[in-house]
Amino acid sequence: MAQRLHLVFGGELVDPTKNVFKDVEDIHVVGIFPDYASAYDAWKAEAQRTVDNAHMRYYIAHLHRLRDEEAAASSTEELGS
């Protein structure tokens, strides 16, 4: 069975109606989780912790969707070769 890694991260947005971070260097990386359920729990905890700040947003990124082990390497992966 393939791993389904999920990244939970967030930070303050410039405008709460857009997905643009105010300071990219201040992004809070909560962690990488082995399944969606544990990533969701971590996301929910951070979202609830920052609920009073309308500009704070946390996201779940599906890392397993970024890489297909069956596909040939992309041109950027081959740059180091």
JOLIN-V834382 format. One record per residue. OMEGA is omega in radians with two decimals (* if undefined). Layout:
BEGIN
[[OMEGA] [OMEGA]]
END
This chain:
BEGIN
[[-3.13] [3.05] [3.11] [-3.08] [-3.14] [3.11] [3.06] [-3.11] [3.11] [3.13] [-3.11] [3.14] [3.07] [-3.10] [-3.09] [3.11] [-3.13] [3.13] [3.14] [-3.13] [3.12] [-3.13] [-3.09] [3.14] [-3.12] [3.12] [3.14] [3.07] [-3.12] [3.10] [3.08] [-3.03] [-3.02] [-3.14] [-3.08] [-3.09] [3.14] [3.07] [3.13] [3.12] [3.12] [3.10] [-3.10] [3.13] [-3.14] [3.13] [3.12] [3.14] [-3.06] [-3.03] [-3.11] [3.13] [-3.09] [-3.13] [3.14] [3.10] [3.03] [-3.05] [2.98] [3.08] [-3.14] [-3.07] [-3.13] [3.12] [-3.10] [-3.06] [3.09] [-3.08] [-3.11] [-3.09] [3.06] [-3.11] [3.09] [-3.10] [3.14] [3.10] [-3.09] [-3.10] [-3.12] [-3.08] [*]]
END
